[in-house]
Amino acid sequence: MALPAAIVISLYTVLVFYFQKKPLSFLQNSIVFMIITIAAKNYTTIMTLQLKLFKLTEDSLLFLFFLLHRDIIGPVIVLIFINVFLGTATWKKKVFIFIGMFLSLQLMDILSLLFAVVTYTKWKLLYAGIANSAFLIFGLGLAGGVKYLNREHSV
């Protein structure tokens, strides 16, 4: 049940990202996607292997759920957040967008817990929420940096 759910969620997130209006170019989105994916891989590696804050499943199908979550769903949700955030004008809408994307990342963490993909040993859902909000803010700062570099090199 977990793997079909992850495939459907990943397809929907990619389709939403594909059809949305994007203020960033394809190259800028690609750079942000790659850096967010690398950061997510490093984050999970440090948390599981070095700090042993949570434990991953040994089941290969459930591990595919984890890989889809870490490598596709999470970074694409961050990209959707960045492009919608940069395309809105009012701060009220930006706050609602942040809350919505934060809740979608939290929902993916809850699904990982429900399907027993991840077992928290010294970790809590609150810490995951802090990490998810950090990923959203990091992605926003990264997009600003990429836009700044593009503006500097185009002049």
JOJOLIN-V823592 format. One record per backbone hydrogen bond with DSSP energy under -0.5 kcal/mol. NH is the residue of the N-H (numbers start at 0). CO is the residue of the C=O. E is the energy in kcal/mol with one decimal. If there is no record, write none. Layout:
# JOJOLIN-V823592
nh:NH co:CO e:E
nh:NH co:CO e:E
This chain:
# JOJOLIN-V823592
nh:4 co:0 e:-1.4
nh:5 co:1 e:-2.3
nh:6 co:2 e:-2.4
nh:7 co:3 e:-2.5
nh:8 co:4 e:-2.5
nh:9 co:5 e:-2.5
nh:10 co:6 e:-2.4
nh:11 co:7 e:-2.5
nh:12 co:8 e:-2.4
nh:13 co:9 e:-2.2
nh:14 co:10 e:-2.4
nh:15 co:11 e:-2.5
nh:16 co:12 e:-2.3
nh:17 co:13 e:-2.5
nh:18 co:14 e:-2.1
nh:19 co:15 e:-0.8
nh:19 co:16 e:-0.5
nh:22 co:20 e:-0.5
nh:28 co:24 e:-2.6
nh:29 co:25 e:-2.3
nh:30 co:26 e:-2.3
nh:31 co:27 e:-2.2
nh:32 co:28 e:-2.5
nh:33 co:29 e:-2.5
nh:34 co:30 e:-2.3
nh:35 co:31 e:-2.5
nh:36 co:32 e:-2.4
nh:37 co:33 e:-2.3
nh:38 co:34 e:-2.4
nh:39 co:35 e:-2.4
nh:40 co:36 e:-2.2
nh:41 co:37 e:-2.4
nh:42 co:38 e:-2.5
nh:43 co:39 e:-2.4
nh:44 co:40 e:-2.2
nh:45 co:41 e:-2.5
nh:46 co:42 e:-2.4
nh:47 co:43 e:-2.1
nh:48 co:44 e:-2.5
nh:49 co:44 e:-0.9
nh:49 co:45 e:-0.6
nh:50 co:45 e:-2.7
nh:52 co:46 e:-2.6
nh:53 co:46 e:-0.8
nh:54 co:118 e:-3.2
nh:56 co:116 e:-1.7
nh:62 co:58 e:-1.9
nh:63 co:59 e:-1.4
nh:64 co:60 e:-1.1
nh:65 co:61 e:-1.7
nh:66 co:62 e:-2.4
nh:67 co:63 e:-2.5
nh:68 co:64 e:-2.3
nh:69 co:65 e:-2.8
nh:70 co:66 e:-2.9
nh:71 co:67 e:-1.7
nh:72 co:67 e:-2.6
nh:73 co:68 e:-2.3
nh:75 co:71 e:-2.1
nh:76 co:72 e:-2.3
nh:77 co:73 e:-2.0
nh:78 co:74 e:-2.1
nh:79 co:75 e:-2.7
nh:80 co:76 e:-2.4
nh:81 co:77 e:-2.5
nh:82 co:78 e:-2.5
nh:83 co:79 e:-2.4
nh:84 co:80 e:-2.9
nh:85 co:81 e:-2.6
nh:86 co:82 e:-0.9
nh:87 co:83 e:-0.7
nh:87 co:84 e:-0.8
nh:93 co:89 e:-1.5
nh:94 co:90 e:-2.3
nh:95 co:91 e:-1.9
nh:96 co:92 e:-2.3
nh:97 co:93 e:-2.3
nh:98 co:94 e:-2.5
nh:99 co:95 e:-2.4
nh:100 co:96 e:-2.5
nh:101 co:97 e:-2.4
nh:102 co:98 e:-2.5
nh:103 co:99 e:-1.8
nh:104 co:100 e:-2.0
nh:105 co:101 e:-2.4
nh:106 co:102 e:-2.4
nh:107 co:103 e:-1.6
nh:108 co:104 e:-1.7
nh:109 co:105 e:-2.5
nh:110 co:106 e:-2.6
nh:111 co:107 e:-2.0
nh:112 co:108 e:-1.8
nh:113 co:109 e:-2.8
nh:114 co:110 e:-2.5
nh:115 co:112 e:-1.0
nh:116 co:111 e:-2.5
nh:117 co:111 e:-1.4
nh:118 co:54 e:-2.8
nh:119 co:117 e:-0.5
nh:120 co:52 e:-2.0
nh:121 co:52 e:-2.1
nh:127 co:123 e:-1.6
nh:128 co:124 e:-1.9
nh:129 co:125 e:-2.0
nh:130 co:126 e:-2.3
nh:131 co:127 e:-2.6
nh:132 co:128 e:-2.4
nh:133 co:129 e:-1.9
nh:134 co:130 e:-2.1
nh:135 co:131 e:-2.0
nh:136 co:132 e:-2.4
nh:137 co:133 e:-2.8
nh:138 co:134 e:-2.4
nh:139 co:135 e:-2.0
nh:140 co:136 e:-2.5
nh:141 co:137 e:-2.5
nh:142 co:138 e:-2.3
nh:143 co:139 e:-2.0
nh:144 co:140 e:-2.2
nh:145 co:141 e:-2.3
nh:146 co:142 e:-2.4
nh:147 co:143 e:-2.2
nh:148 co:144 e:-2.4
nh:149 co:145 e:-2.1
nh:150 co:146 e:-2.2
nh:151 co:147 e:-2.3
nh:152 co:148 e:-2.1
nh:153 co:149 e:-1.2
nh:154 co:150 e:-0.7
